Amino acid sequence: ALNNTPVIEDDPYCVCFQRSLAEKIYGSHWPEIEEQLILQQDLRLLKKMPFLLQMDRYTELVGDMDLIFKEYNFKPIIASKSESCSINEIFCLDGIGVLLASESHIKYRFDTREDIRYRELLSYPIKVTSFHPTLCISSPFGKRLHTAEKLFINEATLFFKS
């Protein structure tokens, strides 16, 4: 059992991709699809898009993403499977596929960059009802935390609140 300390109480999932990829897949229908995506936050609107899947060391989808695809009842078209967040982010920047990740992850990795490719990235929240997306730091239940671990949790909480 784990003791979970919330760092971000509400960390919704988002999709992130290059505008050129959406325009290539949906053509002149993209503005209409985009409007629906903004209003409905429905992942199914992007089921024609290739996805960049984050895998764990056992080559399984990371649990949350698997639940999200099950909630929306579709199997994604796979552009890439990787255990590396960095590779998926590079592929997203290069217009290879859609990155599905938490809002905090997307903001941290993409919002502050100057490269021109970052300017054409689109990001939209996705409605998730099968679980409540929260960013936590977990430790074994009943384990007495070292002072440094407690300080890390406090610093992480402050970092994500700013």
Kinemage of the C-alpha trace (Angstrom):
@kinemage 1
@onewidth
@group {chain A} dominant
@subgroup {mainchain}
@vectorlist {calphas} color= white
{ca ala a 1} P 0.000 0.000 0.000
{ca leu a 2} L 1.102 3.521 -0.745
{ca asn a 3} L 0.704 6.822 1.030
{ca asn a 4} L -0.066 9.435 -1.647
{ca thr a 5} L 0.676 13.099 -1.025
{ca pro a 6} L -1.133 15.265 -3.603
{ca val a 7} L 1.093 17.852 -5.264
{ca ile a 8} L -1.537 18.986 -7.778
{ca glu a 9} L -5.122 18.209 -6.755
{ca asp a 10} L -6.535 18.615 -10.261
{ca asp a 11} L -4.150 17.809 -13.130
{ca pro a 12} L -6.381 17.210 -16.167
{ca tyr a 13} L -5.213 15.348 -19.221
{ca cys a 14} L -4.555 17.166 -22.478
{ca val a 15} L -3.676 16.315 -26.037
{ca cys a 16} L -0.821 18.154 -27.695
{ca phe a 17} L 0.149 18.092 -31.383
{ca gln a 18} L 1.337 20.167 -34.292
{ca arg a 19} L -1.283 22.172 -36.174
{ca ser a 20} L 0.155 20.822 -39.445
{ca leu a 21} L -0.629 17.229 -38.381
{ca ala a 22} L -4.286 18.081 -37.716
{ca glu a 23} L -4.546 19.929 -41.016
{ca lys a 24} L -2.948 16.991 -42.856
{ca ile a 25} L -5.348 14.442 -41.307
{ca tyr a 26} L -8.580 16.483 -41.318
{ca gly a 27} L -7.922 18.930 -44.172
{ca ser a 28} L -10.524 21.662 -44.515
{ca his a 29} L -12.603 20.013 -41.737
{ca trp a 30} L -9.976 20.811 -39.076
{ca pro a 31} L -11.514 24.159 -37.946
{ca glu a 32} L -14.854 22.388 -37.361
{ca ile a 33} L -13.185 19.482 -35.510
{ca glu a 34} L -11.142 21.953 -33.444
{ca glu a 35} L -14.274 23.861 -32.427
{ca gln a 36} L -15.953 20.624 -31.323
{ca leu a 37} L -12.806 19.579 -29.440
{ca ile a 38} L -12.754 22.863 -27.538
{ca leu a 39} L -16.448 22.601 -26.626
{ca gln a 40} L -16.739 18.869 -25.935
{ca gln a 41} L -13.205 17.921 -24.797
{ca asp a 42} L -13.915 14.540 -26.429
{ca leu a 43} L -10.872 12.435 -27.311
{ca arg a 44} L -12.887 10.480 -29.917
{ca leu a 45} L -12.727 13.532 -32.174
{ca leu a 46} L -9.033 12.728 -32.658
{ca lys a 47} L -9.337 8.988 -33.304
{ca lys a 48} L -8.036 9.436 -36.880
{ca met a 49} L -4.810 10.936 -35.515
{ca pro a 50} L -1.694 8.867 -34.751
{ca phe a 51} L -0.781 8.771 -31.049
{ca leu a 52} L 2.576 8.762 -29.295
{ca leu a 53} L 2.149 6.180 -26.551
{ca gln a 54} L 4.048 6.399 -23.308
{ca met a 55} L 4.988 2.907 -22.193
{ca asp a 56} L 6.367 1.599 -18.928
{ca arg a 57} L 9.263 -0.817 -18.615
{ca tyr a 58} L 6.945 -3.777 -19.184
{ca thr a 59} L 5.786 -2.315 -22.535
{ca glu a 60} L 2.308 -1.662 -21.188
{ca leu a 61} L 0.513 1.619 -21.635
{ca val a 62} L 0.923 3.801 -18.604
{ca gly a 63} L -2.174 3.075 -16.507
{ca asp a 64} L -3.965 6.408 -16.840
{ca met a 65} L -3.708 6.488 -20.621
{ca asp a 66} L -4.999 2.946 -20.867
{ca leu a 67} L -8.023 3.927 -18.752
{ca ile a 68} L -8.637 7.010 -20.899
{ca phe a 69} L -8.638 5.033 -24.160
{ca lys a 70} L -10.976 2.469 -22.569
{ca glu a 71} L -13.273 5.267 -21.373
{ca tyr a 72} L -13.483 6.617 -24.915
{ca asn a 73} L -13.833 3.094 -26.303
{ca phe a 74} L -11.250 3.197 -29.064
{ca lys a 75} L -7.834 1.810 -29.790
{ca pro a 76} L -5.457 4.539 -30.882
{ca ile a 77} L -3.583 4.541 -34.160
{ca ile a 78} L -0.014 4.155 -32.957
{ca ala a 79} L 2.689 6.395 -34.392
{ca ser a 80} L 5.248 5.447 -31.739
{ca lys a 81} L 5.616 3.571 -28.470
{ca ser a 82} L 8.387 4.658 -26.159
{ca glu a 83} L 9.414 4.530 -22.528
{ca ser a 84} L 11.115 7.894 -23.053
{ca cys a 85} L 9.122 11.073 -22.451
{ca ser a 86} L 11.793 12.994 -24.360
{ca ile a 87} L 11.409 10.894 -27.510
{ca asn a 88} L 7.628 11.303 -27.460
{ca glu a 89} L 8.029 15.060 -27.025
{ca ile a 90} L 10.449 15.283 -29.966
{ca phe a 91} L 8.040 13.268 -32.123
{ca cys a 92} L 5.203 15.574 -31.059
{ca leu a 93} L 7.284 18.627 -32.023
{ca asp a 94} L 8.139 17.021 -35.355
{ca gly a 95} L 4.439 16.501 -36.143
{ca ile a 96} L 4.558 12.703 -35.981
{ca gly a 97} L 1.711 12.226 -33.531
{ca val a 98} L -0.508 13.302 -30.667
{ca leu a 99} L 0.880 13.347 -27.155
{ca leu a 100} L -1.642 12.531 -24.427
{ca ala a 101} L -0.314 13.723 -21.077
{ca ser a 102} L -1.221 15.626 -17.953
{ca glu a 103} L -1.599 19.383 -18.222
{ca ser a 104} L 1.326 19.918 -15.821
{ca his a 105} L 3.596 17.774 -18.003
{ca ile a 106} L 2.643 19.565 -21.218
{ca lys a 107} L 3.028 23.022 -19.660
{ca tyr a 108} L 6.393 22.146 -18.142
{ca arg a 109} L 7.805 20.631 -21.331
{ca phe a 110} L 6.324 22.909 -23.998
{ca asp a 111} L 5.126 26.307 -22.720
{ca thr a 112} L 8.423 28.094 -22.176
{ca arg a 113} L 10.452 27.152 -25.241
{ca glu a 114} L 11.575 29.567 -27.968
{ca asp a 115} L 12.019 27.137 -30.905
{ca ile a 116} L 9.615 28.002 -33.724
{ca arg a 117} L 8.188 24.455 -33.697
{ca tyr a 118} L 6.722 25.161 -30.253
{ca arg a 119} L 4.645 28.036 -31.628
{ca glu a 120} L 2.592 25.709 -33.835
{ca leu a 121} L 1.768 23.244 -31.057
{ca leu a 122} L -1.881 22.967 -30.135
{ca ser a 123} L -3.052 21.767 -26.745
{ca tyr a 124} L -6.588 20.926 -25.604
{ca pro a 125} L -7.954 19.522 -22.346
{ca ile a 126} L -9.665 16.151 -22.552
{ca lys a 127} L -12.610 15.247 -20.330
{ca val a 128} L -11.854 12.243 -18.119
{ca thr a 129} L -14.609 10.800 -15.943
{ca ser a 130} L -13.243 7.334 -15.103
{ca phe a 131} L -10.807 8.733 -12.499
{ca his a 132} L -9.733 12.051 -10.993
{ca pro a 133} L -6.323 13.087 -12.428
{ca thr a 134} L -4.103 14.116 -9.534
{ca leu a 135} L -0.317 14.433 -9.364
{ca cys a 136} L 0.971 12.751 -6.202
{ca ile a 137} L 4.239 11.786 -4.621
{ca ser a 138} L 3.915 8.272 -3.265
{ca ser a 139} L 5.781 6.495 -0.511
{ca pro a 140} L 5.267 3.126 1.194
{ca phe a 141} L 2.391 3.327 3.690
{ca gly a 142} L 3.656 3.576 7.264
{ca lys a 143} L 7.212 4.486 6.239
{ca arg a 144} L 8.674 7.306 8.268
{ca leu a 145} L 9.911 9.908 5.793
{ca his a 146} L 13.383 11.385 6.087
{ca thr a 147} L 13.581 15.163 6.562
{ca ala a 148} L 14.952 15.504 3.013
{ca glu a 149} L 11.960 13.580 1.633
{ca lys a 150} L 9.539 15.835 3.509
{ca leu a 151} L 11.363 18.920 2.220
{ca phe a 152} L 11.222 17.556 -1.327
{ca ile a 153} L 7.447 17.066 -1.068
{ca asn a 154} L 7.032 20.622 0.249
{ca glu a 155} L 9.242 22.078 -2.504
{ca ala a 156} L 7.444 20.096 -5.224
{ca thr a 157} L 4.092 21.312 -3.932
{ca leu a 158} L 5.293 24.926 -3.962
{ca phe a 159} L 6.827 24.517 -7.432
{ca phe a 160} L 3.607 23.288 -8.993
{ca lys a 161} L 1.478 25.921 -7.262
{ca ser a 162} L 3.510 28.736 -8.835
